[in-house]
Amino acid sequence: MNVLRSLTALLLAVGLSLTAALPALAQSDEALAPDITIRQEEERTIHEYRVNGELYAIEIRPSAGPSYYLVDHDGDGNFERQEGDRIAVPEWVLKTF
């Protein structure tokens, strides 16, 4: 019976710890959501993606042709063209938190 009580107490303590951690995890996810600035130019639409104020990607949507991204993969300010319809936030942006 003591083993059952100890196990119940342990599970309850773990459950409370996880519940207390949930708001912090939710805040982390929200902090990683990019701020997107959209600018319309004559022949294209530009979406700038920032996390914590750091510009890490630019999406170019031309009026004719496929969209593409310019991504700063290592935080040095040099943007490289990347094809595709999605990009991941580079690690250097995540380490600024």
C-alpha positions, 0 to 999 in steps of 0.5 A: 500500500505504501508503494501505491501511495508513493507512486501516486504522490510521484505522479501527482508531483510530476503532473503539477510540474508539467502543468507549471511548465506549460505557460513557459513552453507556450510563450516560447512558441509564441516568441518563435512566431515570425513578425512578417512585414509585407511590402507591395512593389510594382512587379512583386510582393515582398514578405520580410520575416523577423524573429526577435527583431532579426531579419532572417528571410525575405520572400519574393512573390513576383507578379509572374513566375514562382515565389522564392526566398532569400535566407540568411543561414548563418547571421552574417547578413548574406542572403542566399536564394532558396527555392520551395514553399517553406523555410525553417528559422535558422539556428542563429536566430533561435540562439539569440533568445 
